[in-house]
Amino acid sequence: MTGRRTLGPHFSRLWAAYAVNAYGTWLGFGAFPLIAVSVLRCGPAEVAALAATGRAVGAVAALPLGPWVEFHRKRPVMVAMDLTRCVALLSVPAAYALGRLTFVQLLAVSVVVATAGIAFTAASGAYVKALVPPEDLLVANGRFEATTWTATMVGPPLGGAAVGVFGPVATVVADAVSHLLSALGIRSLKGPEPRPARTGGPRPRAGELLEGWRHLLGHPSLRPLFLNAIVVNGLIMAGEPLLAVLLLDRYGYAPWQYGLVFAVPCAGGLVGSRLAHRLVARFGRHTTLRAAGALRACWPLGLAFAGPGVPGMVLVIVVQFGLVTCCGVFNPVLATCRLDHTDPGRVARTLTAWSVGSSTGIAVLTALWGVLAALTGPRTALAAAGVLLLATPLLLPRRGDTADRPPVGAAGVSRRP
């Protein structure tokens, strides 16, 4: 069973740091739009720009970080990225206390946080691959996934309560402190970490910048998974602000009702992440990946039929629960497959390319669907996203390339657990 598998004290400390980070992030979920609206009196266009700019510019800024992360020790990189996010976030309450907070500062902080987040994800993925035995990668990724969904379920309601009691920047402070605690936890990990060997000069070459992209787009298993992830994540995330407009504006949902219809379904992510290891053990990785990937594409179309009152809330909760459960199964299996098909010498660059592609796709599709909603209405735009999602299983690998196989070892050759 996933919950009883022991992965050692080093993983436990890393997992604890990840949990602190995740809870802080979700406590601060939506903090910047809230500050923009309630403190800076920004309009819808500025709030949308704030959401899209952080992802898009952060993704571009993170491009050269892949080789830098690849050829440096991963723990110091993770600590540095956590501290960078902590300092950037703390600048917001400091400026607010001095009456100097501006929209430009929020934009700048969102870019810094997004960039540091991509670098942290790349370093942590490479570190986990080196820390955890290949046969335990799915267990480790399942635990990270379960922690994410638990934080997603608990964090936003607690964050909303904290804002109501302590003011609009309270959750930004909590998020900053979580990054500081995460940095301290990662810094406490013991054991030597050798500096990765590097060929060529001290500066990254153009080929090194593109190595992660070449690996993703040239690999027969990772290419369809990468394209599927960009489209699916982009269409799902593009529908979230439209659903907010539909529920909060057109149907008059109270804030607690809106929070409830998104918090309750996160329990499905916890269920799915706990099932992932068992499903792979019974049906195999390829079958599990394809089935969960296909099923998660079937749910979002139901959001176009959301309505007012209790029936509308129940519909949204059921649809979101189904979607999140499928994602809870799919995500750790995908993360494990991605690590198994990538040799240690290019993990950081591959994960950076993946994050950059995903963030860019979300930003572009969110902007396009905002225009579509302005022309046709939020319900029609939600329906369009749902219909397109039904075709995304065609992007999943059709052959057994994602089946369990000997993972790629440190020397770039296969090894059996």
Secondary structure, 3 states (H helix, E strand, C coil): CHHHCCCCHHHHHHHHHHHHHHHHHHHCCCHHHHHHHHCCCCCHHHHHHHHHHHHHHHHHHHCCHHHHHHCCCHHHHHHHHHHHHHHHHHHHHHHHHCCCCCHHHHHHHHHHHHHHHHHHHHHHHHHHHHHCCHHHHHHHHHHHHHHHHHHHHHHHHHHHHHHHHHCCCHHHHHHHHHHHHHHHHHHCCCCCCCCCCCCCCCCCCHHHHHHHHHHHHHCCCHHHHHHHHHHHHHHHHHHHHHHHHHHHHHCCCCHHHHHHHHHCCHHHHHHHHHHHHHHHHHHCHHHHHHHHHHHHCCCHHHHHHCCCHHHHHHHHHHHHHHHHHHHHHHHHHHHHHHHHCCCHHHHHHHHHHHHHHHHHHHHHHHHHHHHHHHHHCHHHHHHHHHHHHCCHHHHCCCCHHHCCCCCECCCCCECCC
